[in-house]
């Protein structure tokens, strides 16, 4: 709009003066044209800068997909036109006129001096406006990137430009949104399979199959859960189960294990896989003691039985190609489940096998006392039992 108005002005003032003097009309037309270029360029740069908040609201719902406004290159040309092209054209025009017509040296020098000052002042202002139109959004993006590098996925920058800068701003927002969604899925994945399993799957990929590993197993089972659920509402039952499993998860995690799966009102906890644990047996035994003590203290209205065992297991992803889970299979798992059944009839409701106590470090094994050997259901060899020393003494 500015360019069109000034173009009309060039034609108008040339026609008004050409009847008086062709040279005068030419000089006036050139002066008006140069002033028009300067004004139009400054008007665009200032308008683009001062309407960023309006542009941000306009693009809030739909970031630009293809820009139809002058981009960074055009703005650079505007700044060049203001700082270089206009004064240089003026100097060239004065030089051409002085060569064609008799013009005093004083007048030529005064004109060149005036154009030089204009070039310095207007050119500097134009370059400052142009530089700020690029550096301001980039500075905001840089601060947002620093926040993302620090671990925050909440930064979002306003898309206040319809050019390449706006594409960069919209791309940053899409990137952060994708990272936020990926982190949410990773968190959900970790909550379902355990953080260690999730981290290993992300780093190494997942394949069906397993490997033999030495591990310790803790199996905890809620007692009389059927009668407990029959006497209470569903909401109360779920709240109690969540409190019960919360203690199980906390105690297991504190001692280096992870809850492999929840099975109704029972849980299978593993120590030593998928990550190596220096004293997996000791960690499992310590977790079992802490778990039972907290359940007695914090949830006296329910009772749970705990069985512990250790040995060689097969750990890996089991299932089909499109649906599988990480789990452990082996005799220690079965033995821990049978010991949990047996623990329901023991005063402390926590029973371990001699094997896991023998594998534990001296600090933890000293807290356990061996008892009689029994033949567990479904097994062919007797299993010697062990219980916490305080329970056995009592």
N, C-alpha and C positions, 0 to 999 in steps of 0.2 A: 504493500500500500504506500509506504513512504517513497519507494523507488518510482512508482507510477506518478505520484504527485510531483516529485522533483523533475521527472522527465517532461511532464507537461509544462512545468515552470521554465525549463531550458528552451523549449520551443516558443513559448509565449514571449519571453524577454528578448529572444533573438529577433522575432518578428517585430516587436515594438521598437527596436533600435536599428534595424537594418536600413531603414529609410534615411536615418541620420548619418550613419557611418558603418560600413561593413566591418571594419576593424574593431570598432567599439562593440558592435553586436557580437562578433566572434569572442572578444575578451569576456564579455558579460556571460555569454552562453557557457564558455569554458569554466568560468568562476562558479556559476550556478550548478553546473554538472558536478564539479569537484565537491562543492558543498553538499549536494544531494547524495553523492556516494558516501561521504563521511557521516551525514546525518542518518541515512538509512542503515548503515552498518552499526553505528552506535545504538540506534533505536532497537535493532534486532538483538544485539548482545545484551542490552539492559533489560529488554522485555523477557528474553529467555531466562535471565538470572532472577528477575523479580517475580516471575510467575511459577517458580518451582513448586511452591506449596499447592497452587491450583492444579498443576500438572500431576502432582502426587495424588491428590484426591481423585482426579479423573482416571488415573491408571491403577488405583488401589484394587479395583475388582478385576481388571483384565490387563496384566502387564503387556507391553508391546510385543507383537509377533513379527512385524516388519515396519521399519521406520520410514515415514514420509516427510520428515522434517530435516532441515540441514543438520548434518552430523559434525563430527569433530573437524574433519577436513575443511568443510565449508566455513566453520567458525574461524579456523586458522587463516583461511583466505580473507575473511572479513578483517581480521586483525592486521594481516599484511597490507590489505588495501588502505586501511586507515594510517598505518605507520610508515608505509613505503610507497605504495602505488600512487596515492593522491598527490603527495608533495613532489614526487619524481615527475609525474605527468605535468604538474604545474611548472616545474623548472624547465622541462623540455619545451612546453608551450611558450614560455617566456623567451627561451633561447631561440626558438624558431621565429618568433615575432621580431626579436632584436636583429636577427640576420636578414629578415626580409624587409624590415622597415627601420628607419632611423629612430633608435630609442637610446636615451642617455644611459651611460654606464651607472650613474647614480640610481636611476630607476630600476635597472636590472638587479643591482646589488641589494637594494631595499626589498625588492620582491623575493629574491632568493633567501635573504635573511628571514623575512616573514614566514616563508614556506618552511624553512628549516626549524624555526621555533615551533610552528604548528606540528611538524612531523614529530618533534621530540615530545611535546606535551600530549597531543592526541594519540600518537602511537603508543606512548607509555600507558595511557589510560586504557586503550583498546587491548593491549597485551595483558594488562592486569586483569581486566574483565574476562578475557579468554582463558587465562591461566587459572583463575578461580573457578570458572565453569567446569574445568576438568579436575582440578586438584581438590576442591571441596568434596565432591562425591567419592573420590578415591580415598581421601583421608577418612571419611566415614566408613568406607568399606574396609580399610586397613584396621581400624579399631574393632570392627565387627569380627574380622578374621583373627585378631589377637584373642578375642573372647572365645571363639571356636577352638583355637589352638589350646586354650586353657581348659577346655572340656565343657564349656557351656554351649548348648544347642538352642538357646532361646533368642539370640540376636536376629533381628530382621531390619533391613534397611528400606527406607521409603524409595519407591521407584518414581523419581521426579524428572525424568528425561525420556523423550521419545526416540533418542538416537542410540548410538553404540553404547553410551554410558548407561542408558536405561536398560539395554540388553544385559550389560554386566551386572547391574543391580538386581534385575529379575533373576538372572542365572544364579547369583549368590543366594537369593531367597529359596530358589528351588533346590540348590545344593544342601542348604541347612535343613530344609524340610525333608529331603531324602535321608540325610544323616539321622535326623530325629526319628523318622519312621524305622530306619534300620536298627537304631539303638533300642527302640521300643520292642521290635521283634526279637532282638538279641536278649533283652531283659526277660521277655516272656519265655523264650526258648530256655534261658538259664533257670528260670523258676520251675520249668517242667522237668528238665533233665539234670539240673545241677549246674552251677557256674563253671566248675572245672571241666565237666563233660562238654558243655557248650563251647568253652574257650578252645578245647582241644579239637572239636569238630570244625570250628571256624578256621583254625590255624592249619590243620592237617587234612581236612575233608572227611567225609564219612564213607565207609564201605561196610558191607555185610561181612560178618565173620568175627572171630575172637582170638585171643591169645591167652596162654596160661600165665597166671600171675599169682603171687602169694598175697593173700589179703586176710583181713579180719572182718567178721560179720556180726552184726548186732540185729536181732529180731525182737521187736517190741509189739505186744498184742494187748489190746484193751480187754479186760475181763468183764463178764456179765453185761456186755453191750446191748444185747437184745432186751433184757429186762429194764435196763437203763433207758433205752429209747421208748419202751412201751409206757413208762410212767411220766414222760415229758413231751412237750410239744416239739415240732420239727426245728423251730428256730433255736430253742434252748439246746437241743441235741447237737446241731451244727456248731453253735458257739462253743460248746464244751469240747467237741472234737477238734475245733481250730485251736483252742487253748492247749489241748493235749498234744497235738502235733507241733504247735509252736515250741513247747518245751523240748520235744524230741529233736526238732531241727536245730535249735540253739545249742543244745548239749552236744549233738553230733558235730556241728560245724566248729565249735570251740576246740574240739580235740582232733581236728584235721580230717574228719570223715565227711560224707555226704549222704543224704537220704536218697537212695536209689529209686524207691517207689513206695507209694501208699497203696495198701491192699485192704480196702474197706476201713476197718478200725485197727489195722496193724500197719507197721512200717518196717522196711528193710533198709538198714544202714550199712554202708561199706566203708572200710578204712584200708588205704593202700592202693586203691585204683580209683580213677585212671591215673592219678598222680602218685608218685612214690612217697611213702611216709616212713620216716626213719624207724619209728616204733609203732607200727600199725596196731599190733595186739595190745600194747599198753594204752594207746589212744582209745581203742574200743572199750577196754575194761574201765578206764577212767570215765568215759562218756556214759557207760551203763550205770556206774555208781552215782554220778551226778544226776542223771536222768531220773533214777528211782527216788533219790532224795528230794528232788524238786517236785516230783509228782505227789509224793506223800505230803509235802509241806504246802504246795500251792493249790493242788486239786485233791483234797482229802476225800471228796465224794466219789471219786472213781479209783479203780485199781487196775494196774497194768503189770504184765509179766514180761521179763526180759531174758532172752537167751543169747549167749555169746559163744562163738567158735572161730577157728582160724585154720588156714591151710591153703592148698592150691585150688584156684578157681579158674574158670574160663570167663574172661571179661571181654565184652565186645558188643557190636550191634546185631541184634537178633530180630528177625521179622522178614518182611518182603521189601522189594526195592523201593516201593512208594510208601511204605509204612513200617517203621522199625523203631526199636528203642534200645538204649544202652542198658545192659544188665549184666549180672554175674550168675553163673551156673556152676554147681559143684557140690561135693559132699559137705563142706562147711556151711553152706546155705541151708541145706536140709537139716543138718545137726543143730544149727542155731534155732530153727523153727521148732524142732522137737524139744529142745531145752526150754524154750519159752512155754511150751505146753506143760512141761514138768515143773517149771517155776511157779505155776499157779497154785501148786500144793505145798510150796515151801514158804516159811514165814517171811523172808525178805523179798520174795517174788523176783529174785534175780539169780540165775544159775549160769555158770560158764563151764567150758570143758577144760580138762587138764592141759590140752594142747595149747590153747590160747594163753593160759597162764604161764606155761613154760616158755612161750615165745616172747612174752612181755619183758620189759626192762625190769631191773631189780627193784627200782622204786615203786613200780605199780604191782609187780607180782607179790611183793611182801605184804600187800594189803589183802591178799586172798588166801583162803585156807582150803586145802583139798579135803574132799569127803569121800563117800562111798562111790563105787562103780555101779552103773545101772545099764540095762539093755533098753535102749530107746526104741520106740515104735518104728518098725520098718527097717531096722538095722540088724546086722549079724554079729557085731562085736560090741562088747560093753564099753561104755563111755564113763570115765571117772569124772566126777563132778567137782566143781570148786565154787565157793561162795565168798562174798566179802567177809573178812575176819570178824568184823563187828557183828554181823548177822549170825555167823557160825557160833560165836561165843555166846550170843544171846539165846 
